Amino acid sequence: MKKITHAEREILEILWKQSPLSVRELYSLLHPDQKTHIQSVRTLLDRLINKQVVEKVNSHGIYVFKPLIDREEWLKLNSTSFLQRFFNGSPAVGAAFFINQDEMSKKDITHLRNLIDERLNAFENKEEL
């Protein structure tokens, strides 16, 4: 998958929450202050169509847009790439890095511990079968 820019991702985030949407609907959600031009949204949508992550559909004479990839799939593809680039592909090394950052609260660490415990339990249950 081709790299998706920050501006393109903003459009995808909206489409993942609600779609299909027209250019005008997307524009009003992205730029309620109307400080940018609607053509910018059209350009970003064209790029996303070319990258094959968004499709354009004619709905009663109006073109609407919807994502071709769901958010979880996109996150998985990007997290794998991120792990490869920064942590030699190791989720454990990546997790250790983030756990050791000062931004991690006790609540965050407890949440991660619970997720790890759930994952370990899933492995143990598979082994019992």
C-alpha positions in Angstrom: 0.0 0.0 0.0 1.2 3.5 -0.8 2.0 5.9 2.0 -1.0 7.9 3.1 -0.3 11.5 4.2 -1.6 13.2 7.3 -4.2 15.2 5.3 -5.4 12.0 3.5 -5.7 10.2 6.8 -7.9 13.0 8.1 -10.3 12.2 5.3 -10.1 8.5 5.9 -10.8 9.0 9.6 -14.1 10.8 8.7 -15.0 8.2 6.1 -14.4 5.3 8.6 -16.8 6.9 11.0 -19.5 7.7 8.5 -19.7 7.0 4.8 -20.5 7.3 2.0 -20.1 11.1 2.0 -20.1 13.7 -0.8 -17.2 16.2 -1.3 -19.3 18.9 0.3 -20.2 16.8 3.3 -16.5 15.9 3.8 -15.5 19.5 3.3 -17.9 20.7 6.0 -16.7 18.1 8.4 -13.0 18.7 7.7 -13.1 22.5 7.6 -16.1 23.9 9.5 -14.3 27.3 9.5 -14.2 27.3 5.7 -10.6 28.5 5.6 -9.5 26.2 2.9 -10.8 25.6 -0.6 -13.1 22.7 -1.4 -10.8 21.8 -4.3 -8.2 20.7 -1.7 -10.6 18.0 -0.5 -11.3 16.9 -4.1 -7.5 16.7 -4.7 -7.0 14.6 -1.6 -9.9 12.3 -2.6 -8.4 11.8 -6.1 -5.1 10.8 -4.5 -6.9 8.3 -2.2 -8.8 6.9 -5.2 -5.4 6.5 -7.1 -4.0 4.7 -4.0 -7.0 2.4 -4.1 -8.1 3.1 -0.5 -11.2 5.1 -1.4 -13.9 4.6 -4.1 -16.1 7.1 -5.8 -19.7 6.0 -6.4 -22.5 7.7 -8.2 -25.5 7.9 -5.9 -28.6 9.4 -7.4 -26.5 11.8 -9.5 -24.1 12.8 -6.7 -20.7 11.3 -6.3 -20.1 9.9 -2.8 -16.9 8.4 -1.4 -16.3 5.5 0.9 -13.2 3.7 2.1 -12.1 0.5 0.5 -10.0 -0.5 3.5 -11.2 -0.6 7.1 -9.4 1.2 9.8 -8.1 -2.0 11.6 -6.6 -3.3 8.4 -4.9 0.1 7.7 -3.6 0.2 11.3 -2.2 -3.3 11.0 -0.4 -2.6 7.7 1.1 0.7 9.1 2.0 -0.7 12.5 3.9 -3.6 10.8 5.8 -1.1 8.7 6.5 1.1 11.7 7.8 -1.9 13.7 10.1 -2.9 10.8 11.5 0.6 10.4 12.1 1.5 14.1 12.2 -1.7 16.1 13.6 -4.3 13.6 10.1 -5.8 13.4 9.9 -6.7 17.1 6.6 -5.9 18.8 8.3 -6.6 22.2 11.1 -4.1 21.6 8.5 -1.5 20.4 6.3 -2.1 23.4 9.3 -1.9 25.8 10.3 1.4 24.3 6.8 2.9 24.8 6.4 1.5 28.3 9.6 3.1 29.4 8.5 6.6 28.3 7.5 9.1 30.9 4.2 9.7 29.2 2.9 6.3 30.3 0.7 6.5 33.3 0.0 3.8 35.8 -3.4 3.5 34.3 -1.9 3.0 30.8 0.5 0.3 32.1 -2.3 -1.5 34.0 -4.3 -1.5 30.8 -1.4 -3.0 28.8 -0.8 -5.6 31.5 -4.5 -6.6 31.2 -4.2 -6.9 27.5 -1.1 -9.0 27.8 -2.8 -11.3 30.3 -5.8 -11.7 28.0 -3.4 -12.6 25.1 -1.5 -15.1 27.3 -4.8 -16.7 28.3 -5.8 -17.0 24.7 -2.5 -18.9 24.0 -3.0 -21.1 27.0 -6.6 -21.9 25.9 -5.4 -22.8 22.4 -2.8 -25.2 23.8 -5.5 -27.0 25.8 -7.4 -27.9 22.6 
